[in-house]
């Protein structure tokens, strides 16, 4: 529960700092970059090293795919029925179907289920949510925005995402004992 309190405290502090103009308007980009480039890969290397890879994990990893599909099945007809702009319908599908499993989800997993479940949360985040967002999610966003993106660009983004690279390295290093 301490993580949830910390999460809301940080949000409140950020709101206060922004209101009194104590941080630059784009400060979030630096913080997000640090989390994506350093913190999340480090957490992944540490936590996933000890995960037990068994078939039941596949169900958890596939859950973001199912949620995204359910979101599309719900919001696509709703968007059409309400005559929403294409971009709004696409945004509803993506936001309704994919959660912020890294920034919000991982602290919640640790708070509700304990640190022992963190590796499973990371696997769901990287192999589930991130992969759905980076493939089908991007394609859907482009479709609703009337834009295009190449398969090569999608593959490049996936292959160069630091937390995913860390996940692959952590899985490959499972037989190796980490020095403590």
Secondary structure, 3 states (H helix, E strand, C coil): CHHHHHHHHHHHHHHHHHHCCCCCCCHHHHHHHHHHHHHHHHHHHHHHCCCCCCCHHHHHHHHHHHHHHHHHHHHHHHHHHCCCCHHHHHHHHHHHHCCCHHHHHHHHHHHHHCHHHHHHHHHHHHHHHHHHHHHHHHHHHHHHHCCCCCHHHHHHHHHCCHHHHHHHHHHHCCCCCCCC
